[in-house]
Structure formats: structure tokens, C-alpha cells
Amino acid sequence: MEIIMYGIHESPFNLDIDGVSITVEKQNNSLLYRRSGLVGSCQKLLLQDSCSFLLNPIEPVNMPKRLTHFLQVALQNTVILEPGTTRKIYITFPIEIGVFIPQGKEDYEIIDIFSLARYKYTLYGVPSNGIICKYWESEVFLSPPETHPLYTGYIDLKIVNDSDHLIEINKCIFNAYGMKIYYEENKVVMKAVMKIPSRKLAETEFINCPGKGKFKKAMELYVSSKLRVTGTKCIMEYGL
């Protein structure tokens, strides 16, 4: 399954994948960007003769609007980990796709975001002091799962139980500011660590994937947008 949507596309072009049509047409000395289909529509006029467009998966917390930078993955199977042990699991996450255009030699500007995955939000913690999270449910896998790179990716998650207790894990909370997404023709992946110092507390953080194979690092939306990042870790203090 080769996904030709991700990567650089030189104008003009026409993509039609899984019910999403993306076209860039020349109009006099300008470019007309159009997206239509199952995920709604978007149209923008770029006042320039030519331009390259970068399409890649981005942090999945922007659709239908940016309400939070936290992602909660609810596990369909409870994970139980013995004290003082480290194990690895794989869980899925929803894909959002960003369309960027270059600004200068190294900078990129986002012009469109869409997703083929469903949207849902939840509250982690108590109503008076909890945090809103993008919500996603995932099976727990012991090896990398098969995923469709336009809909879902997977997180290679190392769990470190530094506590003296048997730990049960039902959910994982991640901070989008630290996400590092990689993609190739048929998969989208991230790599993260969850450190557990006690029964009710955990810390998650994303790490870089080794530079092996055909994987390319996706443009980080929060870096390209030059948003102020106050921290990349997530402290789970309302339970696991």
C-alpha cells in the first residue's frame, strides 16, 4: 500500500485519495489551492507564480478546532506491570494531515489541516481542575500493528515502572508539544516513554526515532508555527 499523498508536491498538481481531492491550479500569476470531499472543503488563493507544497502527518490535536494540546489514548485492555520492570507495548493514534508552504529557506507555514479520523474529546481529572484531551481508543499490541497511514499511526511506547507496586494502566496522556512523528510509504509512527514513580503518577515524553530505513521526520506544527512551548512532557497526576 503506497501512500503518495505525503511529501513534497510541486504546483500544479491533483491528488485524489480516499475521498479527499486536493488540487493546486495556476490562475494567471497566482495559485488556487482547493480541498474537497468527505472531510469538507477549503479554498485559498496564493499570490505567487509557483510554490511547493508539503503534506505530512501532524500532531493529532487540531481538529475540529484547537481546544487542547493533550491526547488521551484509552487502552481497550488494562496493562499490568510488575514493580521495577520495563516493558514495551504499541498503541495507535489518529492521523491529522497538514498542508505547508515554504517561507524562506527553512521555515514552513501551515495553510490547511484535515483528518479522515473521527473527532472526540474527554476530560482527564476532576471537573474543577482537569484538562481537556483529544480522545482516542486503542488496542494494546506487543508488536508493531498494521495501520492505514491516512487514518492511524502507532506509538512505540516503553513503560518503566520505577515504583514498588504492581501497576495497572488504563490510559496514556501525551503532550502534543513534544510529539515527533515519522512516516514512510505505509506507516506513521512515534516513539515515547512512560515513567511511573508511584501508583497514581506517571510522566510521558516523546523521543526521536532512530534514523533507519525509509522513515522521514514530519514537520512539527508547533515548531513551524513558532508557538511558545512551555514544556514537552506530560505529568499524569489524576491516575493511570
Backbone as a ProteinNet text record, in pm:
[ID]
protein_1_A
[PRIMARY]
MEIIMYGIHESPFNLDIDGVSITVEKQNNSLLYRRSGLVGSCQKLLLQDSCSFLLNPIEPVNMPKRLTHFLQVALQNTVILEPGTTRKIYITFPIEIGVFIPQGKEDYEIIDIFSLARYKYTLYGVPSNGIICKYWESEVFLSPPETHPLYTGYIDLKIVNDSDHLIEINKCIFNAYGMKIYYEENKVVMKAVMKIPSRKLAETEFINCPGKGKFKKAMELYVSSKLRVTGTKCIMEYGL
[TERTIARY]
85.1	0	88.6	100.4	184.7	99.1	131.3	57.5	138.7	91.7	167.6	132.3	38.7	-3.5	107.6	183.8	282.6	407.1	465.6	587.9	568.2	666.2	665.5	592.4	505.4	435.6	457.6	505.5	527.8	401	368.6	248.6	270.9	163.4	29.2	23	-74.6	-90.4	-234.7	-266.5	-401.4	-390.3	-439.4	-439.9	-583.7	-610.4	-744.4	-726.4	-735	-708.7	-817	-881.6	-981	-1086.8	-1139.4	-1248.4	-1206.6	-1076.2	-1025.4	-960	-1005.2	-946.2	-868.8	-742.8	-657.8	-598.1	-623.9	-571.8	-506.8	-405.6	-344.2	-339.4	-408.3	-417.7	-356.3	-299.9	-248.3	-361.6	-365.9	-461	-383.9	-358.7	-273.8	-138.6	-102.8	25.6	7.8	-99.5	-129.7	-161.1	-177.5	-210.2	-336.9	-428.2	-551.6	-544.3	-544.7	-543.6	-686.5	-724.8	-859.4	-852.3	-933.5	-956.2	-1106	-1151.6	-1293.9	-1311	-1435.8	-1464.1	-1524.1	-1497.3	-1561	-1523.8	-1413.3	-1366.6	-1396.2	-1487.6	-1519.5	-1435.9	-1443.2	-1376.4	-1291.6	-1193.2	-1106.3	-1056.6	-1052.7	-1004.3	-923.4	-800.8	-714.7	-639.2	-622.5	-552.6	-415.7	-313	-175.8	-127.3	-90.3	-49.5	98.9	129.8	266	260.9	364.2	365	375.8	460.9	483	516.8	498.7	522.7	523.3	605.5	599.3	509	444.6	353.2	400.4	408.8	448	325.2	293.3	183.4	241.3	213.1	259	171.6	179.1	101.6	152.2	60.3	95.4	35.5	67.2	17.8	-136	-195.9	-340.3	-428.5	-416	-495.8	-557	-565.9	-608.5	-751.3	-807.4	-939.8	-1042.7	-1167.1	-1214.2	-1165.9	-1115.7	-1051.9	-951.6	-858.2	-751.7	-801	-851.6	-901.6	-799.8	-705.5	-612.4	-485.6	-378.2	-258.8	-226.8	-330.2	-312.7	-394.4	-335.2	-400.7	-411.7	-534.4	-553.9	-582.2	-502.2	-526.1	-578.2	-706.7	-767.3	-737.8	-685.8	-646.7	-766	-792.1	-903.4	-873.8	-746.8	-706.6	-619.9	-653.1	-571.1	-433	-330.4	-193	-147.2	-92.3	-42.8	107.5	180.4	326.4	381.7	473.2	534.1	626.4	649.7	739	882.6	946.7	1086.5	1113.5	1013.3	1032.6	1005.9	1057.7	1038.6	988.1	878.5	823.3	783.4	767.3	729.2	594.1	507.8	382	368.2	267.3	237.2	89.6	60.3	-77.3	-96.8	-218.9	-244.9	-283.8	-277.7	-323.2	-383.9	-473.4	-538.9	-446.6	-466.4	-384.6	-456.2	-384.5	-426.3	-320	-363.4	-273.3	-262.2	-140	-114.8	-60.3	-100.7	-50.1	32.2	160.5	252.9	306	343.3	417.4	543.7	653.1	779.4	774.8	839.3	857.5	1006.1	1081.6	1225.6	1292.4	1417.1	1495.1	1457.2	1421.3	1397.8	1261.6	1194.4	1066.7	950.8	845.6	722.3	603.5	498.1	374.8	259.3	177.1	61.7	-50.1	-114.1	-225.8	-355.6	-345.5	-465.9	-439.4	-544.2	-539.1	-669.3	-659.2	-779.6	-749.1	-854.1	-836.2	-945.6	-908.5	-1004.1	-1048.1	-981.8	-1016.6	-1128.4	-1198.8	-1310	-1257.5	-1343	-1306.3	-1383.8	-1316.6	-1382.7	-1293.7	-1356.5	-1281.2	-1326.8	-1240.7	-1274.8	-1207	-1246.2	-1185.1	-1102	-976	-889.3	-876.6	-915.6	-910.9	-1047.2	-1048.6	-1173.6	-1228.2	-1361.9	-1420.8	-1367.2	-1332.9	-1289.7	-1145.8	-1065	-922.7	-859.9	-942.2	-889.5	-844.3	-804.3	-760.6	-839.8	-874.5	-942.9	-839.7	-878.5	-789.5	-861.7	-790.2	-838.1	-842.2	-951.4	-973.1	-960.6	-894.2	-875.8	-868.8	-933.6	-926.2	-835.7	-758.2	-664.1	-654.8	-640.5	-598	-453	-409.9	-270.9	-203.4	-92.8	-22.4	117	166.2	300.4	402.4	357	443.7	381.4	456.2	401.5	277.4	163.7	40	33.8	-52.7	-81.8	-176.5	-141.2	-224.5	-235.2	-339.8	-355	-300.3	-194.8	-124.2	-201.8	-320	-404.3	-503.2	-516.8	-614.4	-549.6	-456.9	-396.9	-246.9	-175.7	-36.8	-22.8	101.3	119.3	233.5	222.7	324	399.2	528.9	619.4	644.2	579.3	577.7	653.5	759.8	832.8	778.4	737.1	681.2	781.6	817.3	916.1	846.1	831.7	768.9	877.6	901	1001.8	945.7	817.6	755	779.3	735.2	745.3	614.6	526	391.7	361.3	268.4	210.3	123.4	143.8	77.1	-21.3	-142.1	-240.9	-251.8	-246.3	-252.3	-372.2	-459.3	-579.5	-578.1	-488.2	-485.3	-345.9	-318.3	-192.7	-226.8	-164.7	-184	-52.9	-62.8	56.8	43.8	157.2	164.7	206	120.3	149.1	273.3	311.5	429.3	556.8	556.5	676.8	672	562.6	546.5	647.1	703.7	798.3	746.6	685.3	616.5	706.3	709.4	786.7	694.2	724.4	637.5	719.2	661.9	714.8	594.4	610.5	503.9	377	388.8	269.6	255.9	327.3	308.8	351.5	288.9	321.8	347.9	460.7	498.5	549.5	539.2	603.6	664.5	756.8	821.7	815.8	774.9	756.5	795.6	814.5	847.4	747.6	698.6	616.2	690.9	722.5	790.5	690.3	686	585.8	657.1	654.7	719.3	629.4	495.4	401.3	273.3	180.6	57.1	-29.7	-25.7	-117.1	-47.3	79.7	154.3	239.6	240.3	323.6	366.5	475	526.3	551	496.8	518.7	599.5	681.7	765.4	798.6	798.9	834	983.7	1036.3	1178	1193.6	1311.1	1337.1	1347.3	1298.9	1316.3	1454.7	1516.6	1647.4	1637	1739	1735.6	1765.4	1671.5	1690.9	1582.1	1614	1513.6	1467.9	1340.5	1284.9	1209	1211.1	1132.5	1181.1	1084	1112.3	1047.2	1112.1	1055.9	955.1	835.5	731	759.5	709.4	717.6	636.8	697.3	626.4	547	415.4	329.4	361.4	383.9	405.5	541.5	634.6	763.8	750.3	684.8	671.1	585.7	489.9	403	468	587	661.3	580.1	499.3	425.1	518.6	490	571.7	544.1	647.9	634.6	687.5	601.3	640.3	689.8	667.1	712.8	668.8	746.8	714.2	671.2	689.8	647.7	502.6	443.8	309.1	309.9	264.8	255.2	113.1	96.4	-34.9	-52.9	-124.6	-140.2	-280.3	-370	-506.5	-533.2	-428.1	-445.4	-407.7	-379.2	-337.3	-449.7
-119.2	0	124.1	189.2	307.9	432.8	518.8	643.5	757.1	810.3	914	1053.9	1061.4	1194.4	1265.3	1194.9	1258.5	1296.5	1408.8	1454.7	1585.2	1620	1745.1	1726.6	1821.6	1823.7	1960.9	1960.4	2085.9	2125.9	2253.7	2303.5	2310.4	2287.8	2246.7	2095.2	2046.3	1902.2	1871	1741.8	1694.6	1562	1556.5	1433.7	1393.7	1264.3	1213.2	1081.9	1087.5	970.4	955.5	838.9	804.1	912.4	963.6	1059.8	1202.7	1230.4	1367	1411.3	1523.4	1578.5	1704.9	1707.6	1824.6	1866.2	1988.9	2038.7	2174.8	2200.5	2332.5	2368.6	2477.4	2519.4	2657.6	2680	2812.6	2901.9	3023.3	3124.6	3254	3281.3	3394.9	3381.3	3475	3466.9	3426	3350.3	3306.1	3156.4	3100.9	2959.7	2947.1	2860	2835.6	2696.8	2694.7	2568.6	2531.5	2406.7	2359.1	2222	2202.5	2070.8	2048.4	1930.6	1899	1749.3	1710.7	1569.3	1540.5	1420.9	1372.8	1453.1	1523.9	1595.5	1745.5	1785.9	1926.9	1993.3	2124	2196.3	2311.3	2349.6	2462.3	2518.9	2651.1	2715.2	2838.2	2846.9	2960.5	3001.4	3131.7	3186.9	3235.9	3180.5	3219.8	3314.5	3433.8	3534.6	3518.1	3406.3	3378.8	3284.8	3289.7	3214.8	3065.1	3023.1	2880.5	2857.8	2732.5	2701.1	2550.7	2502.2	2361.4	2348.5	2234.3	2207.6	2081.7	2091.6	1978	1924.8	1797.4	1731.3	1623.5	1632.7	1527.2	1519.5	1404.9	1392.3	1489.4	1544.6	1640.9	1596.7	1670.5	1641.3	1633.7	1522	1498.6	1564.5	1696.3	1766	1895.3	1906.8	2032.8	2032.6	1914.9	1904	1858.5	1913.2	2011.4	2153.9	2180.5	2308.5	2284.8	2376.6	2359.1	2398.4	2298.5	2320.7	2278.5	2195	2139.5	2095.7	2076.1	2015.6	1882.8	1820.1	1690.2	1583.6	1465.2	1349.8	1241.1	1190.4	1076.5	952.5	848.8	719.9	625	587.6	493.4	351.2	268.1	133	38.7	-38.6	-133.1	-253.4	-277.7	-383	-321.3	-345.2	-295	-359.8	-278.2	-327.3	-334.1	-446.7	-465.9	-488.9	-411.8	-416.6	-438.8	-533.2	-564.5	-451.4	-438.8	-333.2	-351.7	-239.3	-241.7	-303.2	-305	-365.2	-264.8	-296.5	-214.2	-304	-263.1	-339.1	-243.6	-300	-219.8	-267	-171.3	-201.1	-106.3	-133.5	-48.1	-11	116.3	165	257.4	271.1	353.3	495.9	585.1	723.5	772.3	871.6	921.2	1010.8	1011.5	1093.3	1223	1334	1459.7	1498.2	1560.5	1591.5	1742.8	1791.2	1932.6	1961	2076.1	2122.9	2249	2245.2	2354.9	2412.2	2539.2	2600	2663.3	2667.5	2720.6	2872	2917.6	3060.2	3082.3	3122.7	3134	3000.1	2987.3	2868.5	2748.1	2767.9	2655.4	2658.6	2770.4	2782.7	2737.7	2688.3	2649.2	2710.6	2737.7	2794.8	2699.8	2671.1	2583.5	2659.7	2598.7	2664.7	2583	2455.1	2372.6	2251.6	2208.7	2088.4	2012.1	1880.2	1797.3	1659.6	1580.1	1446.9	1354	1230.5	1126.2	1047.8	1069.2	1000.3	1076.2	1006.9	1068.5	1161.3	1255.1	1350.2	1320.1	1330.3	1316.7	1377.5	1436.3	1495	1433.6	1445.7	1396.6	1484.6	1466.5	1540.2	1443	1473.9	1393.6	1464.8	1396.2	1456.3	1501.2	1583.8	1630.7	1749	1768.6	1878.4	2016.4	2036.1	2169.6	2201.2	2097.2	2122.5	2024.5	1959.6	1863.5	1930.9	1847.8	1901.4	1836.8	1916.6	1865.3	1793.7	1676.4	1598.5	1553.8	1548.8	1474	1327.6	1258.2	1122.6	1019.9	909.6	801.1	668.9	565.1	431.5	343	259.6	172.7	36	-65.7	-195.5	-184.7	-282.5	-290.6	-402	-369.8	-464.8	-491.6	-612.8	-649.7	-642	-615.5	-593.6	-483.7	-419.5	-309.3	-353.2	-283.4	-322.7	-273.1	-334.7	-287.2	-167.9	-56.9	63.6	123.1	203.2	276	416.6	457.1	581.6	710.2	701.5	820.6	831.8	724.1	720.5	706.6	613.6	586.5	560.5	595.2	557.4	477.9	443.1	374.2	436	423.6	472.7	353.4	355.5	258.1	309.6	247.9	301.7	211.3	264.6	194.1	238.1	141.6	170.8	128.2	221.6	197.4	210.3	99.7	101.4	113.9	237.7	264.4	253.3	218.5	209.5	72.2	59.4	-68.6	-146.1	-107.8	-166	-226.7	-320.4	-369.7	-258	-220	-103.7	-146.8	-89.2	-107.9	20.3	6.5	123.4	108.7	208.3	209.2	319.5	415.2	529.2	588.6	661.6	734.9	876.4	976	1116	1167.3	1230.9	1279.6	1428.4	1497.5	1640.5	1657.7	1723.5	1740.2	1824.2	1911.2	1995.3	1913.1	1789.4	1709.2	1601	1593.1	1483.8	1492.8	1376.8	1365.9	1253.8	1292.5	1198.2	1162.5	1034	984.1	905.5	909	838.4	777.8	673.6	616.1	583.1	498.9	474.3	420.2	331.4	265.4	267.9	357.1	365.7	502.3	539.4	663.1	623	666	617.7	731.3	707.8	790.2	697	750.8	672.5	752.3	686.4	757.4	669.4	734.7	666.3	710.5	614.2	644.3	597.3	690.7	657.5	667.3	563.6	554.6	549	659.3	658.1	607.6	607.7	564	514.4	464	405.8	506.1	631.2	730.9	836.5	819.1	924.7	864.4	933	889.8	1011.8	997.2	1103.7	1045.1	1110.5	1064.7	1168	1118.6	1207	1137.3	1212.5	1157.6	1167.4	1070.2	1069.2	1050.4	1081.8	1066.3	919	885.6	751.1	740.9	625.9	610	634.9	693.5	726	606.1	511.8	390.4	376.7	303.1	271	391.8	388.5	490.4	600.1	597.6	693.7	837.2	928.2	1070.8	1137.7	1239.1	1311.8	1414.6	1410.9	1504.5	1643.2	1743.9	1880.6	1892.6	1946.4	1966.3	2096.2	2085.9	2203.2	2309.9	2269.2	2367.1	2435.6	2370.1	2434.3	2529.3	2483.2	2566.4	2689.1	2678.2	2791.5	2890.4	2852.7	2938.9	2970.8	2873.4	2891.9	2875.6	2946.6	2934.7	2799.8	2720.1	2588.7	2596.7	2567.2	2578.5	2446.2	2336.6	2206.3	2098.2	1990.6	1884.1	1755.7	1747.2	1629.1	1643.1	1531.2	1535	1459.1	1523.6	1460.5	1410.9	1280	1220.3	1211.1	1307.1	1311.9	1275.9	1241.4	1203.7	1055.6	976.7	832.5	777.6	647.6	576.5	486.9
0	0	0	-112.6	-123.3	-112.6	-18.7	0.7	-60.1	-172	-242.4	-192.6	-96.5	-51	25.8	112	196.6	117.7	157.2	93.7	18.3	-64.5	-139.8	-272.9	-305	-433.9	-496.7	-619.3	-690.7	-766.2	-761.8	-829.4	-980.8	-1058.7	-1016.2	-996.4	-918.3	-900.2	-864.1	-867	-837	-762.6	-639.5	-559.9	-531.2	-537.7	-506.4	-432.5	-299.8	-217.3	-111.4	-110.1	-7.8	11.7	-97.4	-88.8	-64.7	-64.3	-46.7	-176.9	-230.6	-352.2	-316.5	-352.9	-330.7	-463.9	-502.4	-629.4	-610.4	-690.2	-699.7	-847	-881.8	-1021.6	-1039.2	-1157.8	-1190	-1237.6	-1187.3	-1232.5	-1255.3	-1384.1	-1419.3	-1348.9	-1264.5	-1194.7	-1048.4	-1020.9	-884.9	-883.9	-763	-744.6	-661	-704.9	-631.8	-567.7	-434.6	-359.1	-323.7	-353.5	-322.5	-257.7	-150.7	-93	-82.3	-123.1	-117.2	-94.3	-62.1	-42.2	93.1	146.1	267.9	391.8	388	507.4	499.9	412.2	398.9	290.8	286.5	178.5	231.7	152.1	183.1	51.4	39.3	-83.3	-45.8	-100.5	-70.9	-196.3	-213.2	-328.9	-285.8	-346.6	-316.7	-426.2	-389.1	-485.9	-521	-584.8	-629.9	-749.5	-832.7	-959.1	-938.9	-848.4	-825.8	-679.5	-637.1	-496.4	-477.5	-387.4	-349.4	-226	-213.6	-103.2	-29.9	100.9	183.1	254.6	233.5	302.1	392.2	522.1	611.7	736.5	807.5	931.9	1036.6	1115.6	1219.5	1353.1	1457.3	1590.7	1590	1634.4	1616	1721.7	1739.4	1840.1	1783.8	1652.2	1590.8	1536	1512.9	1452.5	1555.2	1547.6	1450.3	1477.9	1599.9	1629.2	1741.1	1756.6	1854.8	1993.8	2067.8	2202.9	2308.7	2270.7	2367.1	2295.7	2369.5	2311	2379.9	2439	2502.2	2429.6	2416.3	2357	2461.8	2482.4	2571	2487.8	2508.9	2445.2	2552	2540.6	2633.9	2585.8	2674.1	2637.5	2649.3	2546	2547.4	2636	2664.2	2757.5	2865.9	2992.1	3100.5	3096.7	3112.5	3116.1	3261.6	3301.9	3438.2	3432.9	3512.5	3509.1	3649.4	3663.2	3792	3836.1	3966.5	4016.5	3967.5	3937.7	3898.8	3763.5	3673.2	3541.7	3430.5	3311.8	3192.8	3080.7	3016	2904.6	2791.9	2672.3	2556.8	2503.1	2468.7	2401.6	2282.5	2200.1	2085.5	2090.9	2073.4	2072.3	1952	1907.5	1788.9	1827.3	1729.4	1748	1617	1621.6	1499.5	1419.1	1287.9	1198.5	1163.3	1171.7	1110.9	1008.5	900.2	789.2	772.4	765.4	747.4	608.7	554	424.7	451.4	415.4	441.4	310.6	315	204.3	262.2	185.3	237.9	255.4	361.8	386.7	416.1	316.7	333.2	305.4	345.8	313.1	397.6	525.4	614.1	682	681.7	751.6	664.1	728.9	661.1	733.2	656.1	710.9	680.4	780.8	762.3	691.7	589.9	523	531.7	572	578.2	667.9	739.2	822.7	801.8	785.7	777	831.9	853.7	909.3	859.8	831.7	796.2	919.3	1032	1156.2	1227.9	1315.2	1387.8	1497.9	1541.6	1645	1772.7	1886.9	2015.1	2122.5	2225.6	2335.5	2467.2	2568.4	2701.3	2805	2931.3	3042.2	3124.7	3141.8	3228.5	3361.9	3469.8	3601.8	3648.3	3751.7	3811.5	3731.7	3729.5	3651.3	3688.4	3814.8	3857.8	3820.7	3795.2	3772.8	3673.7	3590.7	3495.1	3366.6	3270.7	3142.7	3029.3	2929.7	2810.9	2724.1	2674	2589	2463	2352.4	2236.2	2277.5	2243	2293	2182	2213.7	2118.4	2193.2	2140.2	2199	2115.4	2182.7	2110.7	2176.5	2093.7	2143.6	2189.7	2266.5	2309	2228.7	2164.8	2079.3	2136.4	2115.9	2160.6	2048.3	1928.1	1812.7	1728.1	1639.5	1559.4	1482.1	1499.5	1432.1	1288.1	1211.4	1077	1088.1	1027.6	1032.3	893	871.6	745.2	767.4	697.6	729.8	704.4	643.3	631	746	824.1	932.7	1070.7	1083.6	1214.1	1201.7	1308.3	1322.8	1451.3	1488	1615.1	1694.5	1826.1	1919.6	1976.4	1960.3	2021.9	2163.9	2263.9	2399.8	2496.9	2554.8	2659.8	2795.4	2877.3	3009	3114.8	3201.6	3306.7	3441.6	3512.8	3645.1	3751.6	3795.2	3897.6	4038.9	4050.1	4181.9	4244.8	4368.5	4440.2	4433.8	4341.8	4338.7	4201.8	4202	4078	4021.1	3896	3838.6	3730.5	3735.4	3630.2	3548.5	3416.3	3327.4	3235.5	3236.1	3152.6	3048.5	3063.7	2971.8	2966.8	2860.7	2845.2	2799.6	2861.9	2823.2	2764.7	2647.3	2578.7	2548.5	2552.2	2521.6	2375.5	2296.8	2153.6	2128.9	2224.5	2205.5	2189.8	2237.4	2227.8	2122.1	2046.3	1950.7	1836.4	1802.8	1692.2	1602.1	1490.2	1401.9	1284.2	1251.7	1137.9	1045.3	916.9	822.9	709.6	649.9	526.9	439.1	338	241.5	305.7	403.6	455	606.3	674.6	818.9	872	985.3	1056.7	1202.2	1258.4	1390.9	1479.4	1609.7	1711.5	1815.4	1892.5	1996.8	2126.5	2236.6	2362.8	2480.7	2595.3	2719.7	2826.6	2904.6	3021.7	3146.3	3235.4	3360.2	3475.5	3556.8	3664	3798.9	3876.3	4008	4120.3	4097.9	4201.6	4136.7	4219.1	4167.5	4092.4	4131.5	4075.9	3991.4	3962.4	3892.7	3781.8	3666.3	3554.8	3475	3400.4	3314.4	3175.9	3074	2936.9	2860.1	2768.9	2687.4	2556.3	2447.4	2316.5	2294.3	2219.1	2186.5	2036.3	1985	1842.4	1804.7	1686.9	1633.6	1569.7	1578.3	1513.5	1363.3	1303.9	1161.1	1074.8	1070.5	992.7	887.2	780.8	680	601.3	561.1	473.3	548.7	679.5	755.6	735	722.6	716.4	837	889.2	1002.7	952.9	1008.2	968.2	1024.7	953.9	1002.8	1131.4	1236.6	1362.8	1353.6	1365.8	1351.2	1454.4	1579.1	1684.6	1672.4	1604.4	1576	1458.5	1350	1230.7	1257.1	1350.8	1381.8	1477.6	1528.5	1620.9	1746.2	1790.6	1914.4	2032.8	2138.5	2258.7	2325.6	2343.1	2404	2546.3	2642.8	2783.4	2840.4	2771.3	2818.3	2722.3	2714.1	2620.4	2690.5	2820.4	2894.7	2938.5	2980.5	3037	3167.9	3274	3404.6	3426.1	3437	3463.1	3615.1	3671.7	3816.8	3864.2	3770.3	3807.1	3784.9	3783.3	3772.3	3638.4	3638.3	3519.6	3466.7
[MASK]
++++++++++++++++++++++++++++++++++++++++++++++++++++++++++++++++++++++++++++++++++++++++++++++++++++++++++++++++++++++++++++++++++++++++++++++++++++++++++++++++++++++++++++++++++++++++++++++++++++++++++++++++++++++++++++++++++++++++++++++++

